[in-house]
Amino acid sequence: MAFATTNPYTGETLKTFPAATPAEIDAAIERAHAAFLTWRETSLDDRAQVLARAAGLLRAEPRRFAEILTLEMGKLIGEAEAEVELCAKILDYYVEHGAEGLAPRYLPAEGFGDTDVQLVKEPLGVLFAVEPWNFPFYQVIRITAPQATAGNAIVLKHAANVPQSALAMEQLFRDAGAPEGLLTNLFVSHEDAERVIADPRVRGVALTGSERAGSAVAALAGKYMKKSTLELGGADAFIVLSDADVAQAAKWAVFGRHWNAGQVCVSSKRIIVEDAVYDEFLEHYRAGVAALRAGDPMDPATTLAPLSSRSARDGLARQVEEAVAHGAKAETLGTVPEQGAFYPPTLLTGIAPDNPAYRTEFFGPVSQVYRVANEEEAIRLANDSPYGLGGSVFSQDIARARRVAAKLETGMVYINQPTGVKADIPFGGVKNSGYGHELIDLGLNEFVNEKVVVVTDIHGAF
């Protein structure tokens, strides 16, 4: 398996890294375990100081960190800088709220005093984090910040096309004063992932990625009796009701579908519009998408980035071809340069339920647009998906929007904006989008042992 930095805009391969040998894998796990044994005894205040220093380092050189993201996966430089700041904010959150999230609880229990039954949160140990390329820093910080706060150590298997991003995150925690091995990058192949998960020093697995990868890793986690969390794909519904501010909804749709070149699990992938405003919405949406400017992601004037690789672009093209072969209509909006892994923004309409595209995630600037007769049909269509990650509802009647949101089978719903990513809002889905949560106290407690400690008076009756 090749770990390599290949610039998606120029196509140039700049640096390669060998996959870890079995001996290197075992040594990395040992370093992480040694770090855990030290770190679990480190006070919460001292852990927080490491996170605070890491946030400060990110803010001291945001451009340097951002350029790594743009170089490796083609992210617009402005979006890359925003990702760096988001990471700093996540670290800030756990500096401020980590201790309260881990505070012990006293439970009322018959026959015991107010402080006799305690629920104590203890770290599990070394965690194996398998992370994707679309947000190379955010994904690492999203698991490392809460789990380092909890006292766990991380062995990181990052995506093969962002090796320097992985190394940058490892170095960030080293520079922040974390013990060596607290965050250990490992260039491990897919074939050797089982070696990591099987190791008894590894106590949990967190994966963000595809359904296929999630299924494989969850099976291994189950085989070796390890706790796991999965954040997988999504096909978020973007519902525009008849009483929405149509022009504003269309602007949000353009952003929601095309930020990060549409390579986001919570992109607005299925745009569902009530018949009364469909034509008006589509007019605004077409114009907004056509105005996107594809080009050098380092140029601040560029508003549409290349895809992460040429193979990603070619895979997306095959998906569109299959959708058209099964009866969908494809409309290309705007142009893209010949150089780079660009795919032109494309509008798919006329997608029938028997079309493979109907239940497929398109990871790139391809919009599925559906016309529905009413609110009830919008809800049925939104839920007729194997995915349940996020979704959004647009209406000027907030009570109505909340009613629709309550009926959506998703882990997240945003009203009058696309599904978002914030430092202080949890992230997670249902159905084939995975299980478990990341961020806030929910993420903090995914990999802790909630140990019950019961005290009985030594003079109590037997």
PyMOL commands that set and color helices and strands:
alter all, ss='L'
color gray80, all
select helices_A, chain A and resi 22-39+44-60+62-73+77-101+138-150+163-175+190-198+211-223+246-262+275-290+310-325+356-359+375-383+398-406+440-444
alter helices_A, ss='H'
color red, helices_A
select strands_A, chain A and resi 3-6+13-17+105-106+117-123+126-130+153-157+183-185+202-208+227-231+237-240+270-274+329-332+346-349+366-372+387-388+391-394+414-415+430-431+434-435+448-454
alter strands_A, ss='S'
color yellow, strands_A
deselect
rebuild
show_as cartoon
